[in-house]
Amino acid sequence: MDVDQARYQRELTDYQRIVPPPVPAGTTRVAEFHTDCTIANEAKDDAIVFPRLPGASHMHTFFGPRNDAFMTTETLLAAGSTTCNSPGDNAAYWVPQLQRNGVAVPFKSMRVYYGSRLPDPSAVRPFPPGLVMVQGDAKLQVPTQKGQGNQFWCAGSAEIGRSVDGNWPVCAPGGNLIYQLVFKDCWDGKHIDSPDHKSHMGDPVAGKCQGNYPVAVPNLSYMVNYDILGGDGLALSSGMASSMHGDFMNGWDHVKLAALVKTCLNQNAKCGTTPSFTGG
């Protein structure tokens, strides 16, 4: 699906007009802002993979405005409420439901970091209107043994064991199960979606977005926390732990997102949920 270039250029013009405040001394120099979200709803819908086909997907946990199979960027922008707390963020975020013995496990928190993996984050531009992305592979059903990448881990305490099948950590008291899902952050500049919902996005090469993916956009990182200690009986609605994946649909107020990109990411400065700097 092609981007609306006229609309994108208008949004870029608004971005370029922004004059960010200077970064004060004491600000942490890392390109970052974030949004904190609670669950909006859970449903067997996926507006990216199965658009306009309610009930066609495995169960998902949604964050942002209330979601369904008919969701689009335009419906997100028109939504009256969202469960994410960064002003202007009406984007939709979702992951498969985590279950123990077929029952949804208690959820703790979801923070989405917006950052950059580029040595020079001044090249980052806001997401184009209508951009969607999928990261991870819902069809990947393989063991996830301790020590390999892309797996659930323990936050706030040490891992003290593994589940009987070896695929899930057991966390010491005081911690919780967590997954970090990192998206690609180089865009092809032409398409807001692709047949596999991934091929229009790529990774930096030699520290730059170039070649088939010349446009740097914010690097999304989902930090999904569950209020459990891991252990036996766990499965995702998509299957094994290896099938963890995430979806994103842009629903940002483009002026609010542009201010965050220009102020925080482009100036390599740490912000919170607004274009204001933090230190420490």
Buried (B, 14 or more C-beta within 10 A) or exposed (E): EEBBEEEBEEBBEEBEEBEBEEBEEEBBEBBBBBBBBEBBBBBBBBBBBBBEBBEEBBBBBBBBBBBBBEBBBEBBBEBEEBBBBBEBBBBBBBBBBBBBEEEBBEBBBBBBBBBBBBEEBEBBBBBBBBBBBBBBBBEBEEEBEEEEEBBBBBBEEEBBBBBEBEBBBBBEEEBBBBBBBBBBBBBBBBBBBBEEBBEBBBEBEEEBBBEEBBBBBBBBBBBBBBEBBBBEBBBBBBBBBBBBBBBBBBBBBBBBBBBBBBBBBBBBBBBBBBBEBBEE
